[in-house]
Amino acid sequence: MRAVVLTTALMALCVGSSVGHSADSQDLNRLTTYICATCHGTDGNGSSSAFPRLAGQHAVYLETQLKAFKDQTRGDPSAQAYMWGMSSLLTPDTIKQLAAYYASQKPSAGKAGDAALMTAGKAIFEQGIGEQGVPACQTCHGANAQGKDVYPRLAGQYPEYLLKQLLFFQSLARSNAPLMHEVSDTMTFAQMQAVATYAASK
């Protein structure tokens, strides 16, 4: 229901504005303040783990994901429920501007989680799980989970959100990232929970 309301609001915003063509600063402000903020917060540091924090995320990654929502190649349940409709009216220029806006916001600081999960997660993040063919997460996401370009920033993210995405990758519900399916394919729930807890704490 929330997705329908937000999509309707986005359509209303587009009528009589330039969002359906290319967002100017006023349009972009309305979009981030009244539409995106509902789930992600005005500054991209939303208050619900159901939705990712976008602040400080890499613009290239954000742009890639918004395009995947728009062309429906990212088909996990959350994408279908919220972002397919929300992205359908966005132009390439508006997508680029939204990505740049959220990339420029100050990200939340990570918080340490359960000590046992942190210890197990640190080992996976830094060394991988050799016997299961799982590479070290820091290989792509950086030693501080800061990410780069198409590799997302994990630091400061909600651990619950990261865990949900790992489960989506593993089940191929989120099938637009085959590398992450390979990474998560042999992982147990406990291992995913541990590494999500550690990565988010950075």
KEVEX-939543 format. One record per residue: residue in three letters; x, y, z of N, C-alpha, C in turn. Coordinates in nm, 2 decimals, m for minus. Each point is the difference from the previous one (the first is absolute). Layout:
# residues N
{rec "ALA" {X Y Z} {X Y Z} {X Y Z}}
...
This chain:
# residues 202
{rec "MET" {0.08 m0.12 0.00} {m0.08 0.12 0.00} {0.09 0.13 0.00}}
{rec "ARG" {0.10 m0.01 0.08} {0.09 0.12 0.01} {0.06 0.03 m0.14}}
{rec "ALA" {0.04 m0.11 m0.07} {0.06 0.02 m0.13} {m0.09 0.06 m0.10}}
{rec "VAL" {m0.13 m0.03 0.01} {m0.10 0.06 m0.09} {m0.02 0.14 0.03}}
{rec "VAL" {m0.01 0.04 0.13} {m0.01 0.14 0.04} {0.12 0.08 m0.05}}
{rec "LEU" {0.12 m0.05 0.02} {0.12 0.07 m0.04} {0.01 0.02 m0.15}}
{rec "THR" {m0.03 m0.11 m0.07} {0.00 0.01 m0.15} {m0.10 0.10 m0.05}}
{rec "THR" {m0.12 0.00 0.06} {m0.10 0.10 m0.03} {0.05 0.14 0.02}}
{rec "ALA" {0.07 0.02 0.12} {0.05 0.13 0.03} {0.11 0.04 m0.09}}
{rec "LEU" {0.08 m0.09 m0.05} {0.11 0.03 m0.09} {m0.06 0.04 m0.14}}
{rec "MET" {m0.11 m0.07 m0.04} {m0.07 0.04 m0.12} {m0.05 0.14 0.01}}
{rec "ALA" {m0.06 0.03 0.12} {m0.05 0.14 0.02} {0.11 0.10 m0.01}}
{rec "LEU" {0.11 m0.03 0.06} {0.12 0.09 m0.01} {0.04 0.02 m0.14}}
{rec "CYS" {0.00 m0.11 m0.08} {0.05 0.01 m0.13} {m0.09 0.09 m0.09}}
{rec "VAL" {m0.13 0.00 0.03} {m0.09 0.08 m0.08} {0.02 0.15 0.03}}
{rec "GLY" {0.03 0.07 m0.10} {0.02 0.15 0.02} {0.14 0.03 0.04}}
{rec "SER" {0.09 m0.10 0.01} {0.14 0.03 0.04} {0.09 m0.07 m0.10}}
{rec "SER" {0.13 0.02 0.01} {0.09 m0.05 m0.09} {0.06 m0.14 0.04}}
{rec "VAL" {m0.05 m0.06 0.10} {0.06 m0.13 0.05} {m0.02 m0.11 m0.11}}
{rec "GLY" {m0.11 0.01 m0.07} {m0.01 m0.10 m0.11} {0.09 0.02 m0.11}}
{rec "HIS" {0.07 0.12 0.00} {0.10 0.03 m0.11} {0.14 0.00 0.06}}
{rec "SER" {0.02 0.10 0.08} {0.13 0.01 0.07} {m0.02 0.09 0.12}}
{rec "ALA" {0.04 m0.04 0.12} {m0.03 0.07 0.12} {0.09 0.12 0.02}}
{rec "ASP" {m0.06 0.12 0.03} {0.08 0.11 0.04} {0.02 m0.01 0.15}}
{rec "SER" {0.07 0.10 0.06} {0.03 m0.01 0.14} {m0.13 0.00 0.09}}
{rec "GLN" {m0.10 0.07 m0.05} {m0.13 0.01 0.08} {m0.07 m0.14 m0.01}}
{rec "ASP" {m0.01 m0.05 m0.12} {m0.06 m0.13 m0.02} {0.07 m0.11 0.08}}
{rec "LEU" {0.14 0.00 0.00} {0.08 m0.10 0.07} {m0.03 0.01 0.15}}
{rec "ASN" {m0.01 0.13 0.05} {m0.03 0.02 0.14} {m0.13 m0.06 0.04}}
{rec "ARG" {m0.10 0.02 m0.08} {m0.14 m0.05 0.02} {0.00 m0.15 0.00}}
{rec "LEU" {0.08 m0.06 m0.09} {0.01 m0.14 m0.02} {0.06 m0.07 0.13}}
{rec "THR" {0.11 0.06 0.04} {0.08 m0.06 0.11} {m0.07 0.03 0.14}}
{rec "THR" {m0.08 0.11 0.00} {m0.06 0.04 0.13} {m0.14 m0.06 0.02}}
{rec "TYR" {m0.07 m0.02 m0.11} {m0.14 m0.05 0.02} {m0.02 m0.14 m0.05}}
{rec "ILE" {0.08 m0.05 m0.09} {m0.02 m0.14 m0.05} {0.11 m0.09 0.06}}
{rec "CYS" {0.12 0.02 m0.04} {0.11 m0.10 0.05} {0.01 0.00 0.15}}
{rec "ALA" {m0.02 0.12 0.06} {0.02 0.01 0.15} {m0.10 m0.09 0.07}}
{rec "THR" {m0.11 m0.03 m0.05} {m0.10 m0.09 0.07} {0.07 m0.13 0.04}}
{rec "CYS" {0.08 m0.05 m0.08} {0.07 m0.13 0.04} {0.14 0.02 0.04}}
{rec "HIS" {0.07 0.09 m0.07} {0.15 0.01 0.02} {0.04 0.12 0.08}}
{rec "GLY" {m0.09 0.08 0.05} {0.04 0.12 0.07} {0.04 0.11 m0.09}}
{rec "THR" {m0.01 0.12 0.04} {0.03 0.12 m0.08} {0.15 0.00 m0.04}}
{rec "ASP" {0.09 m0.04 0.10} {0.14 0.00 m0.03} {0.05 m0.14 m0.04}}
{rec "GLY" {m0.09 m0.10 m0.03} {0.04 m0.13 m0.04} {0.04 m0.09 0.12}}
{rec "ASN" {m0.02 0.04 0.12} {0.03 m0.08 0.12} {m0.13 m0.04 0.06}}
{rec "GLY" {m0.09 m0.07 m0.07} {m0.13 m0.04 0.05} {0.00 m0.07 0.13}}
{rec "SER" {m0.12 m0.01 0.06} {m0.01 m0.05 0.14} {m0.05 m0.14 0.01}}
{rec "SER" {m0.02 m0.07 m0.12} {m0.05 m0.13 0.00} {0.09 m0.10 m0.07}}
{rec "SER" {0.03 m0.11 0.06} {0.09 m0.10 m0.06} {m0.06 m0.07 m0.12}}
{rec "ALA" {m0.13 0.03 m0.02} {m0.07 m0.06 m0.12} {0.06 0.06 m0.13}}
{rec "PHE" {0.05 0.12 0.01} {0.05 0.08 m0.11} {0.15 0.04 0.02}}
{rec "PRO" {0.08 m0.01 m0.11} {0.14 0.03 0.02} {0.03 0.15 0.02}}
{rec "ARG" {0.11 0.02 0.07} {0.05 0.13 0.02} {0.07 0.04 m0.13}}
{rec "LEU" {m0.02 0.11 m0.06} {0.06 0.04 m0.13} {0.11 0.10 0.02}}
{rec "ALA" {0.00 0.07 0.11} {0.10 0.11 0.03} {0.14 m0.06 m0.02}}
{rec "GLY" {0.08 0.07 m0.08} {0.14 m0.04 m0.01} {0.02 m0.12 m0.09}}
{rec "GLN" {m0.11 m0.05 m0.06} {0.02 m0.11 m0.09} {0.06 0.05 m0.13}}
{rec "HIS" {0.07 m0.08 m0.07} {0.06 0.04 m0.13} {m0.10 0.03 m0.11}}
{rec "ALA" {0.02 0.12 m0.06} {m0.09 0.04 m0.11} {m0.01 m0.10 m0.11}}
{rec "VAL" {0.11 m0.06 m0.04} {m0.01 m0.10 m0.10} {m0.09 m0.12 0.04}}
{rec "TYR" {0.02 m0.04 0.12} {m0.08 m0.11 0.05} {m0.15 0.03 0.00}}
{rec "LEU" {m0.03 0.12 0.06} {m0.14 0.05 0.01} {m0.06 0.01 m0.14}}
{rec "GLU" {0.07 0.06 m0.09} {m0.05 0.01 m0.14} {m0.03 m0.13 m0.06}}
{rec "THR" {0.09 m0.10 0.02} {m0.01 m0.13 m0.06} {m0.13 m0.07 0.06}}
{rec "GLN" {m0.02 0.02 0.13} {m0.12 m0.07 0.06} {m0.13 0.07 m0.04}}
{rec "LEU" {0.00 0.13 m0.01} {m0.12 0.07 m0.04} {m0.04 m0.04 m0.15}}
{rec "LYS" {0.10 m0.02 m0.08} {m0.02 m0.04 m0.14} {m0.06 m0.15 0.00}}
{rec "ALA" {0.06 m0.08 0.09} {m0.05 m0.14 0.01} {m0.14 m0.01 0.05}}
{rec "PHE" {m0.04 0.09 0.09} {m0.14 0.01 0.05} {m0.09 0.04 m0.12}}
{rec "LYS" {0.05 0.10 m0.07} {m0.08 0.06 m0.11} {m0.03 m0.10 m0.11}}
{rec "ASP" {0.11 m0.08 m0.04} {m0.02 m0.10 m0.11} {m0.04 m0.14 0.06}}
{rec "GLN" {m0.02 0.00 0.13} {m0.05 m0.12 0.07} {0.09 m0.12 m0.01}}
{rec "THR" {0.13 0.02 m0.01} {0.10 m0.11 0.00} {0.04 m0.03 0.14}}
{rec "ARG" {m0.03 0.09 0.10} {0.02 m0.03 0.14} {m0.14 m0.04 0.05}}
{rec "GLY" {m0.02 m0.13 0.02} {m0.14 m0.04 0.03} {m0.02 m0.06 0.13}}
{rec "ASP" {0.08 0.03 0.10} {m0.03 m0.05 0.14} {m0.13 0.06 0.05}}
{rec "PRO" {m0.07 m0.07 0.09} {m0.13 0.04 0.05} {m0.01 0.15 0.04}}
{rec "SER" {0.10 0.05 0.07} {0.00 0.14 0.04} {0.00 0.09 m0.12}}
{rec "ALA" {0.08 m0.03 m0.10} {0.01 0.07 m0.12} {m0.14 0.01 m0.07}}
{rec "GLN" {m0.06 m0.12 m0.01} {m0.13 0.00 m0.07} {m0.10 0.08 0.08}}
{rec "ALA" {0.00 m0.02 0.13} {m0.10 0.07 0.08} {0.01 0.15 0.00}}
{rec "TYR" {0.12 0.05 0.00} {0.02 0.14 0.02} {0.06 0.07 m0.12}}
{rec "MET" {0.12 m0.05 m0.05} {0.08 0.08 m0.09} {m0.03 m0.01 m0.14}}
{rec "TRP" {m0.07 m0.11 m0.05} {m0.04 0.00 m0.14} {m0.09 0.11 m0.03}}
{rec "GLY" {m0.10 0.02 0.08} {m0.09 0.11 m0.03} {0.06 0.14 0.02}}
{rec "MET" {0.08 0.01 0.11} {0.06 0.13 0.03} {0.10 0.05 m0.10}}
{rec "SER" {0.07 m0.10 m0.07} {0.10 0.04 m0.10} {m0.06 0.01 m0.14}}
{rec "SER" {m0.12 m0.04 m0.02} {m0.05 m0.01 m0.13} {m0.01 0.13 m0.07}}
{rec "LEU" {m0.02 0.11 0.07} {m0.01 0.13 m0.06} {0.13 0.08 0.00}}
{rec "LEU" {0.10 m0.05 0.06} {0.13 0.07 0.00} {0.07 0.00 m0.13}}
{rec "THR" {0.05 0.11 m0.04} {0.08 0.01 m0.12} {0.15 m0.03 0.03}}
{rec "PRO" {0.08 m0.03 m0.10} {0.14 m0.02 0.03} {0.07 0.12 0.07}}
{rec "ASP" {m0.04 0.12 m0.04} {0.06 0.12 0.07} {m0.04 0.00 0.15}}
{rec "THR" {m0.13 m0.02 0.03} {m0.04 0.00 0.13} {0.06 m0.11 0.09}}
{rec "ILE" {0.02 m0.12 m0.06} {0.07 m0.11 0.07} {0.14 0.04 0.03}}
{rec "LYS" {0.07 0.07 m0.09} {0.14 0.04 0.02} {0.00 0.11 0.11}}
{rec "GLN" {m0.10 0.09 0.00} {0.00 0.10 0.11} {m0.03 m0.06 0.13}}
{rec "LEU" {m0.09 m0.09 0.01} {m0.04 m0.06 0.13} {0.13 m0.08 0.05}}
{rec "ALA" {0.06 m0.07 m0.09} {0.12 m0.07 0.05} {0.11 0.09 0.05}}
{rec "ALA" {0.02 0.11 m0.07} {0.10 0.10 0.05} {m0.04 0.06 0.13}}
{rec "TYR" {m0.13 0.03 0.02} {m0.05 0.06 0.12} {0.03 m0.09 0.12}}
{rec "TYR" {m0.04 m0.13 m0.01} {0.01 m0.09 0.11} {0.15 m0.03 0.03}}
{rec "ALA" {0.08 m0.01 m0.11} {0.14 m0.02 0.02} {0.07 0.11 0.08}}
{rec "SER" {m0.06 0.12 m0.01} {0.06 0.12 0.06} {m0.04 0.01 0.15}}
{rec "GLN" {m0.09 m0.08 0.04} {m0.05 0.02 0.14} {0.09 m0.08 0.10}}
{rec "LYS" {0.01 0.05 0.12} {0.08 m0.06 0.10} {m0.06 m0.14 0.05}}
{rec "PRO" {0.08 m0.11 m0.01} {m0.05 m0.13 0.04} {0.00 m0.01 0.15}}
{rec "SER" {m0.09 m0.09 0.05} {m0.01 m0.03 0.14} {0.13 m0.08 0.04}}
{rec "ALA" {0.04 0.02 0.12} {0.11 m0.08 0.05} {m0.05 m0.14 0.04}}
{rec "GLY" {0.09 m0.10 m0.02} {m0.03 m0.14 0.03} {0.00 m0.02 0.15}}
{rec "LYS" {m0.08 m0.10 0.04} {m0.01 m0.04 0.14} {0.03 m0.14 0.02}}
{rec "ALA" {0.09 m0.03 0.10} {0.03 m0.14 0.02} {m0.12 m0.08 0.05}}
{rec "GLY" {0.00 m0.12 m0.04} {m0.11 m0.09 0.04} {0.04 m0.10 0.10}}
{rec "ASP" {m0.07 m0.11 0.01} {0.03 m0.11 0.09} {0.15 m0.05 m0.02}}
{rec "ALA" {0.07 m0.01 0.11} {0.14 m0.03 0.00} {0.04 m0.13 m0.08}}
{rec "ALA" {m0.08 m0.10 0.02} {0.03 m0.13 m0.07} {m0.02 0.02 m0.15}}
{rec "LEU" {m0.11 0.07 m0.04} {m0.03 0.02 m0.14} {0.11 0.09 m0.06}}
{rec "MET" {0.05 0.10 0.07} {0.10 0.08 m0.04} {0.13 m0.07 m0.03}}
{rec "THR" {0.04 m0.09 0.09} {0.12 m0.08 m0.01} {m0.01 m0.09 m0.13}}
{rec "ALA" {m0.11 m0.08 m0.01} {m0.02 m0.09 m0.11} {0.00 0.08 m0.13}}
{rec "GLY" {m0.07 0.11 0.00} {m0.02 0.08 m0.12} {0.13 0.07 m0.05}}
{rec "LYS" {0.08 0.04 0.10} {0.13 0.06 m0.04} {0.09 m0.10 m0.07}}
{rec "ALA" {0.00 m0.13 0.04} {0.08 m0.10 m0.06} {m0.05 m0.03 m0.14}}
{rec "ILE" {m0.13 0.00 m0.02} {m0.06 m0.02 m0.14} {0.03 0.12 m0.09}}
{rec "PHE" {m0.02 0.12 0.06} {0.02 0.12 m0.08} {0.15 0.02 m0.04}}
{rec "GLU" {0.09 m0.04 0.08} {0.14 0.02 m0.03} {0.07 m0.12 m0.06}}
{rec "GLN" {m0.05 m0.12 0.02} {0.07 m0.12 m0.05} {m0.09 m0.08 m0.09}}
{rec "GLY" {m0.13 0.02 0.01} {m0.09 m0.09 m0.08} {m0.02 m0.13 0.07}}
{rec "ILE" {m0.06 m0.10 m0.07} {m0.01 m0.14 0.05} {0.05 m0.09 m0.10}}
{rec "GLY" {0.13 m0.03 0.01} {0.07 m0.08 m0.11} {m0.07 m0.13 m0.03}}
{rec "GLU" {m0.04 m0.07 0.10} {m0.06 m0.14 m0.03} {m0.13 0.01 m0.07}}
{rec "GLN" {m0.07 0.12 0.00} {m0.13 0.01 m0.06} {0.01 0.09 m0.13}}
{rec "GLY" {0.13 0.04 m0.03} {0.01 0.08 m0.12} {m0.05 0.14 0.01}}
{rec "VAL" {0.00 0.05 0.12} {m0.05 0.14 0.02} {0.12 0.09 0.01}}
{rec "PRO" {0.01 0.10 m0.09} {0.12 0.09 0.01} {m0.02 0.10 0.11}}
{rec "ALA" {0.11 0.06 0.04} {0.00 0.11 0.10} {m0.08 0.12 m0.06}}
{rec "CYS" {m0.10 0.05 0.08} {m0.08 0.11 m0.04} {0.08 0.12 m0.03}}
{rec "GLN" {0.11 0.02 0.07} {0.07 0.12 m0.01} {0.07 0.01 m0.14}}
{rec "THR" {0.01 m0.11 m0.07} {0.06 0.00 m0.13} {m0.07 0.10 m0.10}}
{rec "CYS" {m0.14 0.00 0.01} {m0.07 0.09 m0.08} {m0.06 0.13 0.08}}
{rec "HIS" {m0.03 m0.02 0.12} {m0.06 0.10 0.08} {0.09 0.09 0.08}}
{rec "GLY" {0.13 m0.04 0.00} {0.10 0.08 0.07} {0.02 m0.04 0.14}}
{rec "ALA" {0.11 0.03 0.06} {0.04 m0.04 0.13} {m0.10 0.06 0.11}}
{rec "ASN" {m0.05 0.12 m0.03} {m0.09 0.06 0.09} {m0.15 0.00 m0.05}}
{rec "ALA" {m0.03 m0.10 m0.09} {m0.13 m0.02 m0.06} {m0.05 0.13 m0.06}}
{rec "GLN" {0.09 0.08 m0.05} {m0.03 0.13 m0.06} {m0.05 m0.02 m0.15}}
{rec "GLY" {0.03 m0.11 m0.06} {m0.04 m0.02 m0.14} {0.07 0.09 m0.10}}
{rec "LYS" {m0.04 m0.01 m0.13} {0.06 0.08 m0.10} {m0.08 m0.02 m0.13}}
{rec "ASP" {m0.04 0.11 m0.06} {m0.07 m0.01 m0.13} {m0.12 m0.09 0.01}}
{rec "VAL" {0.00 m0.11 m0.07} {m0.12 m0.09 m0.01} {0.00 m0.10 0.13}}
{rec "TYR" {0.11 0.00 0.08} {0.00 m0.08 0.12} {m0.05 0.09 0.11}}
{rec "PRO" {m0.12 m0.03 0.06} {m0.06 0.09 0.09} {0.07 0.02 0.14}}
{rec "ARG" {m0.02 0.11 0.05} {0.04 0.03 0.14} {m0.09 m0.08 0.09}}
{rec "LEU" {0.06 m0.08 0.09} {m0.07 m0.08 0.10} {0.01 0.06 0.14}}
{rec "ALA" {0.10 0.08 0.02} {0.02 0.06 0.13} {m0.11 0.09 0.04}}
{rec "GLY" {m0.05 m0.01 0.12} {m0.11 0.08 0.05} {m0.14 m0.04 m0.05}}
{rec "GLN" {0.00 m0.10 m0.08} {m0.13 m0.05 m0.04} {m0.07 m0.08 0.11}}
{rec "TYR" {m0.13 m0.02 m0.01} {m0.07 m0.08 0.09} {0.04 m0.15 m0.02}}
{rec "PRO" {0.05 m0.07 0.11} {0.04 m0.14 m0.02} {m0.12 m0.08 m0.05}}
{rec "GLU" {m0.12 0.03 0.05} {m0.12 m0.08 m0.04} {m0.02 0.01 m0.15}}
{rec "TYR" {0.02 0.12 m0.06} {m0.01 0.02 m0.14} {0.10 m0.07 m0.08}}
{rec "LEU" {0.13 0.00 0.05} {0.10 m0.08 m0.07} {m0.03 m0.15 0.01}}
{rec "LEU" {m0.04 m0.05 0.11} {m0.04 m0.14 0.01} {m0.11 m0.03 m0.10}}
{rec "LYS" {m0.10 0.08 m0.01} {m0.11 m0.02 m0.09} {0.05 m0.01 m0.15}}
{rec "GLN" {0.09 0.09 m0.03} {0.06 0.00 m0.14} {0.08 m0.13 m0.03}}
{rec "LEU" {0.08 m0.04 0.10} {0.07 m0.13 m0.02} {m0.09 m0.11 m0.02}}
{rec "LEU" {m0.11 m0.01 0.07} {m0.10 m0.10 m0.02} {m0.06 0.01 m0.14}}
{rec "PHE" {m0.03 0.12 m0.05} {m0.05 0.02 m0.13} {0.10 m0.04 m0.11}}
{rec "PHE" {0.12 0.03 0.03} {0.11 m0.05 m0.10} {0.00 m0.15 0.00}}
{rec "GLN" {0.00 m0.06 0.11} {0.02 m0.14 0.01} {m0.12 m0.07 m0.07}}
{rec "SER" {m0.12 0.04 0.02} {m0.12 m0.06 m0.06} {m0.02 0.04 m0.14}}
{rec "LEU" {0.08 0.10 m0.05} {m0.02 0.05 m0.14} {m0.13 0.09 m0.01}}
{rec "ALA" {m0.06 0.03 0.11} {m0.11 0.10 0.00} {0.06 0.13 m0.06}}
{rec "ARG" {0.12 0.03 0.04} {0.07 0.12 m0.06} {0.11 m0.06 m0.09}}
{rec "SER" {m0.04 m0.01 m0.13} {0.08 m0.07 m0.09} {0.09 0.08 m0.09}}
{rec "ASN" {0.00 0.13 0.02} {0.08 0.09 m0.08} {0.14 0.02 0.04}}
{rec "ALA" {0.05 m0.09 0.10} {0.13 0.01 0.05} {0.06 m0.14 0.01}}
{rec "PRO" {0.03 m0.07 m0.11} {0.04 m0.14 0.00} {0.12 m0.02 0.09}}
{rec "LEU" {0.09 0.09 0.01} {0.12 m0.01 0.08} {m0.04 m0.02 0.15}}
{rec "MET" {m0.10 0.07 0.04} {m0.04 m0.01 0.14} {m0.08 m0.13 0.02}}
{rec "HIS" {m0.06 m0.06 m0.10} {m0.06 m0.13 0.02} {0.11 m0.10 0.02}}
{rec "GLU" {0.10 0.01 m0.08} {0.11 m0.10 0.02} {0.06 0.02 0.14}}
{rec "VAL" {0.02 0.12 0.05} {0.06 0.03 0.13} {m0.09 m0.06 0.11}}
{rec "SER" {m0.13 0.02 m0.01} {m0.09 m0.04 0.11} {m0.06 m0.14 m0.01}}
{rec "ASP" {0.03 m0.07 m0.11} {m0.07 m0.12 m0.03} {0.02 m0.11 0.11}}
{rec "THR" {0.12 m0.01 0.05} {0.03 m0.11 0.10} {m0.01 0.05 0.14}}
{rec "MET" {m0.03 0.13 0.02} {0.01 0.05 0.14} {m0.13 m0.04 0.08}}
{rec "THR" {0.02 m0.02 0.13} {m0.11 m0.03 0.09} {m0.06 0.13 0.04}}
{rec "PHE" {m0.12 m0.01 0.06} {m0.06 0.12 0.05} {0.08 0.06 0.11}}
{rec "ALA" {0.06 m0.08 0.09} {0.08 0.05 0.10} {0.12 0.08 m0.05}}
{rec "GLN" {0.06 m0.05 m0.10} {0.12 0.06 m0.06} {m0.04 0.14 m0.07}}
{rec "MET" {m0.11 0.00 m0.07} {m0.05 0.12 m0.06} {m0.04 0.11 0.11}}
{rec "GLN" {m0.06 m0.05 0.11} {m0.03 0.09 0.11} {0.12 0.06 0.06}}
{rec "ALA" {0.11 m0.08 0.02} {0.12 0.05 0.06} {0.07 0.10 m0.09}}
{rec "VAL" {0.01 m0.03 m0.13} {0.08 0.09 m0.08} {m0.08 0.13 m0.03}}
{rec "ALA" {m0.13 m0.01 0.00} {m0.09 0.12 m0.01} {0.02 0.09 0.12}}
{rec "THR" {0.00 m0.06 0.12} {0.02 0.07 0.12} {0.14 0.08 0.00}}
{rec "TYR" {0.10 m0.07 m0.04} {0.13 0.06 0.00} {0.02 0.11 m0.10}}
{rec "ALA" {m0.05 m0.03 m0.13} {0.02 0.10 m0.10} {m0.08 0.13 0.03}}
{rec "ALA" {m0.12 m0.02 0.06} {m0.08 0.12 0.03} {0.07 0.08 0.11}}
{rec "SER" {0.08 m0.06 0.08} {0.06 0.07 0.12} {0.11 0.09 m0.04}}
{rec "LYS" {0.06 m0.01 m0.12} {0.11 0.08 m0.04} {m0.03 0.15 m0.01}}
